[in-house]
Amino acid sequence: LGALFTAMAATSALGIGPGAFLSDLFGKTKVIAPCVAASAAAVAVVGTATDPNVFLGAAIAWALAHSLMGPAPAAYATEVSPERGRAVALSAYRTFGDAGLLVGPVALGALADCVGVGPALAANGWVLAASALAFTAAARGEGARRTRDNR
C-alpha cells in the first residue's frame, strides 16, 4: 500500500509541470475536461479491478490525470473572472476544493459501508463524469489568454 501511494505521489509530482505546459499550449478548457473524464474512468477501474496490476495501473492513471489537470482549474477561475473578482474566484475555488477534501472521504466511506467499495467508487466516477460534462457545457472561452472583456 505504501508503494502504491508513493507511486501515485511521484506520478503527481512529475505531472504538474507538463500539465501547466499543456494548459498554456492548448488552453485550460481543453485540459480540464479530458483530465476529469480520465479521472472518472480511472476511479471506475480502481473500484472494479480484481487484478492487482490493473488496480495499480488505474491508480497511477488517476494520479496522472489529476496532476496533468493540476494548475488549470485555478488558472481558469482567475482568467475568466473580472480583474476585481479574481481573488474571490480563486478563494472560492480553493474553499470548495478544500471542503470537498474534507467531506468527500467521509461521504465516500459512508457510502462504501452501505453499498460496498466498488459501487461507492463507481458513484464517485459518475460524479466526476457529470462534472466533466457540466464544465464542458458551461466553460466559456479557452481560458488560455486574457481578453479585454474579462480583465
Backbone torsions as a table, in degrees:
resi	resn	phi	psi	omega
1	LEU	NA	-41.5	178.0
2	GLY	-62.0	-39.9	178.3
3	ALA	-64.8	-36.8	177.6
4	LEU	-63.1	-48.8	-179.9
5	PHE	-64.3	-35.1	176.7
6	THR	-65.2	-44.0	178.9
7	ALA	-63.0	-40.6	178.6
8	MET	-66.3	-41.9	179.8
9	ALA	-65.9	-41.5	178.6
10	ALA	-64.4	-42.3	177.4
11	THR	-60.6	-43.8	179.1
12	SER	-62.5	-45.3	-179.1
13	ALA	-63.8	-39.5	-178.9
14	LEU	-75.1	-21.8	-176.7
15	GLY	-88.3	-15.6	-175.5
16	ILE	-63.1	-48.5	-179.2
17	GLY	-60.5	-52.4	176.5
18	PRO	-60.1	-34.2	177.8
19	GLY	-62.7	-42.6	177.3
20	ALA	-63.6	-41.6	178.6
21	PHE	-61.6	-46.3	180.0
22	LEU	-63.3	-38.4	178.0
23	SER	-63.0	-41.7	178.4
24	ASP	-70.5	-35.8	-177.5
25	LEU	-73.3	-47.6	-173.1
26	PHE	-103.1	-16.1	-175.4
27	GLY	102.4	149.2	-174.3
28	LYS	-64.2	-42.1	-176.8
29	THR	-64.2	-31.7	-179.1
30	LYS	-80.3	-4.8	175.7
31	VAL	-106.3	-40.9	-173.8
32	ILE	-62.5	-56.7	-173.9
33	ALA	-61.2	-47.2	178.4
34	PRO	-63.4	-35.1	178.9
35	CYS	-68.6	-38.4	176.8
36	VAL	-67.4	-40.5	177.7
37	ALA	-63.6	-40.7	177.0
38	ALA	-65.1	-38.3	176.2
39	SER	-62.0	-41.8	179.4
40	ALA	-60.7	-45.5	179.7
41	ALA	-64.3	-42.5	-179.4
42	ALA	-64.4	-41.5	178.5
43	VAL	-62.2	-40.7	179.3
44	ALA	-62.4	-40.7	178.9
45	VAL	-69.1	-41.8	177.9
46	VAL	-56.4	-41.1	-177.4
47	GLY	-72.8	-19.8	-176.1
48	THR	-116.4	-4.4	-176.3
49	ALA	-65.5	133.7	174.6
50	THR	-108.7	-18.5	178.6
51	ASP	-95.7	129.5	-178.7
52	PRO	-59.2	-33.6	179.2
53	ASN	-69.7	-37.5	176.2
54	VAL	-66.2	-43.0	177.4
55	PHE	-59.4	-47.1	179.8
56	LEU	-61.0	-45.8	178.9
57	GLY	-61.8	-41.7	179.6
58	ALA	-67.4	-39.7	179.1
59	ALA	-64.5	-40.5	178.4
60	ILE	-70.0	-38.5	176.0
61	ALA	-62.5	-38.3	177.4
62	TRP	-61.8	-47.4	179.0
63	ALA	-63.1	-40.6	-179.8
64	LEU	-65.0	-45.9	179.4
65	ALA	-61.0	-42.8	179.9
66	HIS	-65.4	-41.2	-177.8
67	SER	-73.8	-34.4	177.1
68	LEU	-65.2	-31.9	176.0
69	MET	-74.6	-33.0	-178.0
70	GLY	3.2	-89.9	-173.7
71	PRO	-80.1	-10.8	-172.8
72	ALA	-62.1	-45.9	-178.2
73	PRO	-62.4	-42.1	178.9
74	ALA	-65.3	-42.6	178.6
75	ALA	-64.7	-40.9	178.7
76	TYR	-61.9	-45.5	-179.2
77	ALA	-58.1	-40.7	-179.5
78	THR	-76.6	-33.4	-177.1
79	GLU	-74.2	-28.4	179.8
80	VAL	-93.1	-1.0	178.6
81	SER	-93.5	148.7	173.6
82	PRO	-62.2	154.4	-175.9
83	GLU	-52.5	-42.7	-177.4
84	ARG	-73.8	-12.4	-178.9
85	GLY	-108.2	5.7	-175.7
86	ARG	-65.2	-40.1	179.7
87	ALA	-64.2	-40.4	178.6
88	VAL	-66.4	-41.8	179.7
89	ALA	-62.0	-45.5	180.0
90	LEU	-67.2	-39.4	177.9
91	SER	-63.6	-42.8	179.2
92	ALA	-64.0	-43.3	178.0
93	TYR	-57.7	-48.7	-179.7
94	ARG	-66.4	-41.8	-178.4
95	THR	-62.8	-47.9	179.9
96	PHE	-68.4	-35.3	175.2
97	GLY	-63.0	-44.8	178.6
98	ASP	-66.6	-38.0	177.0
99	ALA	-62.8	-39.5	176.9
100	GLY	-64.1	-38.5	177.3
101	LEU	-66.9	-28.1	179.2
102	LEU	-81.1	-46.9	-174.2
103	VAL	-85.7	-36.1	-174.6
104	GLY	-53.9	-53.3	-179.4
105	PRO	-62.0	-36.9	179.0
106	VAL	-66.8	-46.4	-179.7
107	ALA	-65.1	-43.6	179.6
108	LEU	-65.8	-39.4	176.8
109	GLY	-63.2	-42.4	177.9
110	ALA	-63.7	-42.1	177.9
111	LEU	-64.3	-41.2	178.3
112	ALA	-62.4	-37.7	177.0
113	ASP	-63.4	-34.3	-177.3
114	CYS	-81.9	-42.0	-171.6
115	VAL	-121.0	-8.1	-178.5
116	GLY	106.6	159.5	-176.0
117	VAL	-67.1	-44.8	-178.7
118	GLY	-57.4	-53.7	178.1
119	PRO	-62.7	-34.4	178.7
120	ALA	-65.4	-43.7	177.8
121	LEU	-69.3	-33.1	174.6
122	ALA	-61.9	-42.3	176.8
123	ALA	-61.8	-41.4	176.8
124	ASN	-60.6	-42.7	177.7
125	GLY	-61.5	-40.9	178.5
126	TRP	-65.3	-38.9	177.4
127	VAL	-63.8	-42.4	177.4
128	LEU	-63.3	-43.8	179.4
129	ALA	-62.2	-42.4	177.5
130	ALA	-63.3	-37.3	177.4
131	SER	-63.9	-41.4	178.3
132	ALA	-62.7	-42.9	178.9
133	LEU	-66.4	-43.0	179.8
134	ALA	-63.9	-41.9	178.4
135	PHE	-63.7	-44.9	-179.9
136	THR	-59.7	-40.5	-179.4
137	ALA	-71.2	-35.2	-173.5
138	ALA	-96.9	-17.1	-175.2
139	ALA	-60.7	137.2	178.2
140	ARG	-115.8	134.7	177.3
141	GLY	68.7	-175.6	-179.9
142	GLU	-82.3	-25.9	-174.6
143	GLY	68.3	18.6	-178.0
144	ALA	-105.8	-32.8	-177.5
145	ARG	-133.7	147.4	174.4
146	ARG	-78.1	145.1	174.6
147	THR	-121.5	170.6	177.9
148	ARG	-61.2	-30.8	-176.7
149	ASP	-69.7	-28.1	-176.7
150	ASN	-113.4	19.9	176.8
151	ARG	-86.1	NA	NA
